[in-house]
Each structure stands twice: as C-alpha cells, then as structure tokens.
Amino acid sequence: MTVTPEQAAEIAALRSQTQPTRRATVPALEDILYEPLPVLDHGFVRVVDYMGDDAAVVQAARVSYGRGTKKVSEDRGLINYLMRHRHTTPFEMCEIKYHVKLPIFVARQWIRHRTANVNEYSARYSILDNEFYLPAPDQLAAQSSSNRQGRGDLLTGDEAQHVMALLKRDAMQSYASYEEMLNERPDGSKRDEGREGLARELARMNLTLNFYTQWYWKTDLLNLLHFLSLRADSHAQYEIRVYAEAMLDTVKRWVPACHDAFMEYRIGGASLSATGIKAVRRMLAGEAVDQASSGLSAREWRELMAVLKPEG
C-alpha cells in the first residue's frame, strides 16, 4: 500500500480530530475511519464518510410497515425479513463514501456498476504516479480452458519468470516514455527547457492498464451490497474481489445486522428456478432424478448439484 506524504498528513490530521454530533455514529467504523486498508501491492480502500446505521434501516422500514409486523418486531429480525423478502428500499437510507486506489483495469471493470457517485483522479490535470500492479506468483495463471473470462493452472518456472519480466519491463518503459513526452516533473517543472512537451491528456494514453488510479466512490447500502454480491463472489476476478472483500469488512463494522443478513441470504444462500424447485421436490419425495429428467440444462443441473452437495 502506498499513500503520498500529503495523503498521510491529511489522514493523520483527520484522525486526530473528533466532532460533537447528534447523528448516529458507529464506534467500530469510527475506529478505522480515514485509515487506508491495504489491497494488492500499492492499492487501498478507506472509508472517508458514512450516514446511518442498522437502526436507520429499521426506522425506514417501520415507516412503511408500521406496527403490523409484530413477528419481526426486533431490529435484527426485521432486517433479516427485509433481506429475505427483498424489500430493498430501507437499505437505501444508509450511505457510505470510499477513497479507493486501484489499477486502471480494475477501475474499468468496477465502473460498470453505475449506481454510485464517482470522482476519479484526473490525468488531464495531474501527472500519474509511477506505481503499477504486478500479480503475485500465486495469481499468475494461464487462460482457463473452460471459462473464457477465467484463469486456469498457474504458470511456473521459466514461463512465469518471463511473463513477470515482460509485465514489469513494459510498465517501466511506458512510464519512462510518458515522462519523456510530458517533459515535466511531478512538481510541474520542465525536464528540458528546450522542449514544450506533450499535453497530459495525450501523454497518458501511453500508460499500461496496470498503473494505479484513485477515486472517491459514494453509494447507498443497497447498491453497495449488490456490488459486493457480484464482486466478493468466488467467481469474480481476483484483483477486484480483494477490494470487495476489504469493503465487506467495513460493512460488517458499519451495519453488522445488515451484514449478517446479507451473508445469510445473499452470499450464503442460493436462488433456484421454478424447474429447479420442482426437481428438488421430486428428490425429497424419493424419486430418482437426473439431469435428463430434471428439465434443467446441463449447466443449471451442475449448479443445482453444487448447491445440494453436502459440506465437506
């Protein structure tokens, strides 16, 4: 993880201050407020602001349901009920803002989630730092033979070393060319007074996608949980999944009852089609059911069997 000296000073200053407030605060989240949580080799996630807590979700729900929900009258029970039955509006009452430092290729995948407010570091205005992501050896894998967007076996030996050398060489060369085209140092001074240098907005296009960018990303709890349901999933690309896992820990600190319900009904739960439910009912009735007789496609049958497989 790398923060600039200016960022480190800002973080220290912010964490040294406390403010009196009548707003709901969450001590477990306050403990890490502004602190960068390391991700990958130079990246981080940090919470810089939030609004609401578990009680805000409950409060919003009871405006809708009033006193007519006696069976789920306790807060945790009500939150479980909302999550289980996909009554999602109350989760929109909480918001959180993150500062994230991430590789550009991860950012381009992340930005597909269009339900947040985003302000990204501008390489038209500022010079990008010479920081780029290199995969750890246990993430340097070949293309999967069965999944067009997944990884297969790890590369080893000379091939792994060669690939790593290429990644590092190309990133270093592209940044050297970037600096040469800019003819500018990070402090704004010229390297060669005899040249103008290329505009920043043009020079940036030479950089490889593993260079780091930064942004502020603000969203409500509902859309954050949707993001995490996709990106904290075991099928998500590793480089975005580790960011989602770090953010999931902040959710646990912030809204623990919502986090537990999310883990129970979304991450740990499963959704079955109508045909899948019929197949399970037939199995429970003692009928021998296979893929051919289930009415399910081969892929959906494999997914159903994975859900029903005993643990261990």
C-alpha positions in Angstrom: 0.0 0.0 0.0 1.3 3.5 -0.9 -0.1 6.8 0.3 1.6 10.0 -0.6 3.1 12.2 2.1 0.3 14.7 1.6 -2.3 12.0 2.0 -0.6 10.6 5.1 -0.6 14.1 6.6 -4.3 14.6 5.8 -5.2 11.2 7.3 -3.3 11.9 10.5 -4.9 15.3 10.8 -8.4 13.9 10.2 -7.9 11.1 12.7 -6.6 13.5 15.4 -9.9 15.4 15.4 -13.3 14.5 16.9 -16.5 16.3 16.3 -19.6 16.5 18.6 -22.7 15.3 16.7 -26.3 14.3 17.2 -26.1 12.0 14.2 -25.8 8.2 14.5 -22.2 7.0 14.7 -20.8 3.5 14.7 -17.8 3.0 17.0 -16.4 0.0 15.1 -16.4 2.0 11.9 -15.1 5.1 13.6 -12.1 3.1 14.6 -10.9 2.7 11.0 -12.4 6.0 9.6 -9.9 7.6 7.1 -7.4 4.7 7.6 -6.2 3.1 4.4 -6.8 -0.7 4.3 -4.1 -2.3 2.1 -5.2 -4.1 -1.1 -2.9 -5.6 -3.7 0.6 -4.2 -3.9 0.0 -0.5 -3.9 -3.7 -0.1 -3.5 -6.0 0.6 -0.7 -9.6 1.2 0.4 -10.6 3.7 3.1 -13.9 4.9 4.5 -14.0 8.7 4.5 -17.7 9.3 5.4 -20.9 7.5 6.1 -24.5 8.1 7.0 -26.9 5.9 9.0 -26.6 2.5 10.7 -28.7 -0.6 11.3 -31.2 1.5 13.1 -31.7 3.7 10.1 -32.8 0.7 8.0 -35.2 -0.4 10.7 -36.6 3.2 11.1 -37.3 3.4 7.4 -38.9 0.0 7.3 -41.3 0.8 10.1 -42.5 3.9 8.3 -43.7 1.5 5.6 -44.9 -1.4 7.8 -45.9 0.5 11.0 -46.9 -1.7 13.9 -48.2 -4.5 11.7 -45.0 -6.6 11.7 -45.1 -8.0 15.3 -43.4 -11.2 14.2 -40.3 -9.2 13.1 -40.5 -6.5 15.7 -36.9 -6.8 16.9 -34.4 -4.9 14.7 -32.3 -7.9 13.6 -35.4 -10.0 12.8 -36.8 -7.1 10.8 -33.6 -6.7 8.8 -33.5 -10.4 8.1 -37.1 -10.2 7.0 -36.3 -7.3 4.6 -33.3 -9.1 3.2 -35.0 -12.5 2.8 -38.1 -11.0 1.0 -36.1 -8.5 -1.0 -37.8 -5.4 0.5 -34.9 -3.3 -0.5 -35.9 0.4 -0.1 -34.9 0.7 3.6 -31.3 -0.3 2.8 -31.1 2.9 0.6 -31.3 5.0 3.7 -27.6 4.4 4.6 -24.8 5.8 2.5 -21.0 5.4 2.6 -18.1 7.1 0.8 -14.8 5.4 0.0 -11.5 6.6 -1.3 -10.0 3.8 -3.4 -6.6 3.4 -5.1 -6.8 0.7 -7.7 -5.2 -0.4 -11.0 -6.8 1.1 -14.1 -8.0 -2.2 -15.5 -9.8 -2.9 -12.2 -11.4 0.6 -12.3 -12.7 -0.1 -15.8 -14.4 -3.2 -14.6 -15.7 -1.6 -11.4 -17.2 1.4 -13.3 -19.7 -0.9 -14.9 -21.6 -0.6 -11.6 -23.4 2.6 -12.5 -25.2 3.1 -9.2 -22.7 5.3 -7.4 -21.2 8.8 -7.5 -17.7 8.7 -8.7 -14.9 11.3 -9.0 -11.7 10.0 -10.4 -8.1 11.3 -10.3 -7.7 13.4 -13.5 -4.6 12.5 -15.6 -5.6 15.5 -17.8 -4.9 17.8 -14.8 -2.2 15.9 -12.8 0.7 13.5 -13.5 0.1 9.9 -12.6 2.5 8.3 -10.1 5.0 5.7 -11.2 3.1 2.9 -9.5 1.8 -0.2 -11.3 0.4 -3.5 -10.3 2.3 -6.8 -10.7 0.5 -10.1 -9.8 1.8 -12.2 -7.0 3.2 -15.6 -8.2 0.1 -17.4 -6.9 -2.0 -15.2 -9.2 0.0 -15.6 -12.4 -2.2 -18.1 -14.2 -2.9 -19.3 -17.7 -6.2 -18.9 -19.5 -8.9 -21.3 -18.4 -9.8 -23.9 -21.0 -13.5 -24.0 -19.8 -14.1 -20.3 -18.9 -13.5 -17.6 -21.4 -13.2 -15.0 -18.6 -11.3 -17.0 -16.0 -8.0 -18.4 -15.0 -6.6 -21.9 -15.2 -3.4 -23.5 -13.9 -0.6 -21.4 -12.5 2.3 -20.6 -14.7 5.6 -21.9 -13.3 9.3 -21.9 -13.9 10.8 -20.0 -16.8 7.5 -19.1 -18.3 6.3 -17.4 -15.1 9.6 -15.5 -14.8 9.4 -14.5 -18.4 5.8 -13.2 -18.1 6.6 -11.3 -14.9 9.7 -9.7 -16.5 7.6 -8.6 -19.5 4.9 -7.0 -17.3 7.5 -5.1 -15.3 9.6 -4.1 -18.3 6.6 -2.8 -20.3 5.2 -0.8 -17.4 8.6 0.8 -16.7 9.2 1.6 -20.3 5.7 3.1 -20.8 6.2 5.3 -17.8 9.6 6.4 -19.0 8.1 7.3 -22.3 5.2 9.1 -20.5 7.7 11.3 -18.6 9.7 11.9 -21.8 6.6 13.0 -23.7 5.4 15.2 -20.9 8.8 16.8 -20.5 7.6 17.6 -17.0 8.4 16.5 -13.4 5.7 15.8 -10.9 6.3 19.3 -9.3 5.4 20.9 -12.7 9.0 21.9 -13.6 10.3 21.2 -17.1 12.9 18.5 -17.6 14.3 20.1 -20.8 13.7 23.8 -21.2 14.3 23.5 -24.9 11.1 21.4 -25.5 7.4 22.1 -24.9 6.3 18.6 -24.1 3.1 16.8 -25.0 -0.2 17.7 -23.2 -1.0 15.5 -20.2 -4.3 14.4 -21.7 -2.5 12.9 -24.7 0.6 11.5 -22.9 -1.5 9.4 -20.5 -2.7 7.2 -23.4 0.7 5.5 -23.5 0.4 4.1 -20.0 -0.4 0.4 -19.5 -3.6 -0.6 -17.7 -1.8 -1.9 -14.6 -1.0 1.7 -13.5 -2.9 2.9 -10.4 -5.6 5.5 -10.4 -7.7 6.8 -7.5 -11.3 7.8 -7.0 -13.9 8.7 -4.4 -16.9 6.3 -4.7 -20.1 7.1 -2.8 -23.1 4.8 -2.8 -26.0 3.6 -0.7 -26.1 0.4 1.2 -28.5 -1.4 -1.2 -26.3 -0.8 -4.2 -23.1 -1.5 -2.2 -24.5 -4.9 -1.2 -25.4 -5.6 -4.9 -21.8 -4.7 -5.9 -20.4 -7.0 -3.2 -22.8 -9.9 -4.1 -21.1 -9.9 -7.5 -17.5 -8.8 -6.8 -17.0 -10.6 -3.5 -18.1 -13.8 -5.2 -15.6 -16.6 -5.7 -16.1 -16.4 -9.5 -15.1 -12.7 -9.6 -11.7 -11.7 -10.9 -9.2 -11.8 -8.0 -8.0 -8.2 -8.4 -11.5 -6.8 -7.9 -12.5 -9.4 -5.4 -9.9 -8.4 -2.9 -11.2 -4.9 -3.0 -14.8 -6.2 -2.4 -13.6 -8.3 0.5 -12.0 -5.3 2.1 -15.2 -3.3 1.7 -17.2 -6.2 3.1 -15.2 -5.9 6.3 -16.2 -2.3 6.5 -19.8 -3.2 6.1 -19.5 -5.7 9.0 -18.2 -2.9 11.2 -20.8 -0.3 10.0 -24.1 -2.3 9.8 -23.4 -5.7 11.5 -27.1 -6.8 11.4 -27.4 -6.0 7.7 -24.0 -7.7 7.1 -25.1 -10.9 8.8 -28.4 -10.9 6.9 -26.5 -10.3 3.6 -24.1 -13.2 4.3 -27.0 -15.5 5.2 -29.4 -14.8 2.4 -27.2 -13.5 -0.5 -23.6 -14.7 -0.2 -24.5 -18.0 1.7 -27.9 -18.5 0.1 -29.0 -19.7 -3.3 -31.7 -18.9 -5.9 -33.5 -21.8 -7.6 -35.6 -21.6 -10.8 -39.1 -22.9 -10.8 -37.9 -26.0 -12.6 -35.1 -26.4 -10.1 -37.5 -26.3 -7.2 -39.7 -29.0 -8.9 -36.6 -31.2 -9.3 -35.7 -30.8 -5.6 -39.3 -31.6 -4.5 -39.2 -34.8 -6.6 -35.9 -35.8 -4.9 -37.4 -35.2 -1.5 -40.3 -37.4 -2.4 -37.8 -40.2 -3.1 -37.8 -40.1 -6.9 -34.5 -40.7 -8.7 -33.8 -37.5 -10.7 -31.0 -37.0 -13.2 -30.2 -34.1 -15.5 -32.0 -35.6 -18.4 -35.3 -36.0 -16.5 -35.0 -32.8 -14.4 -35.9 -30.4 -17.2 -32.7 -28.4 -16.4 -29.9 -27.6 -18.8 -26.6 -29.3 -18.1 -25.1 -26.1 -16.7 -28.1 -25.4 -14.4 -28.1 -29.0 -13.2 -24.4 -28.8 -12.3 -25.1 -25.6 -10.4 -28.0 -27.2 -8.5 -25.9 -30.2 -7.6 -23.2 -27.9 -6.3 -25.8 -26.2 -4.0 -27.1 -29.5 -2.8 -23.7 -31.2 -2.3 -23.1 -31.9 1.4 -20.5 -29.7 3.0 -17.0 -31.2 3.4 
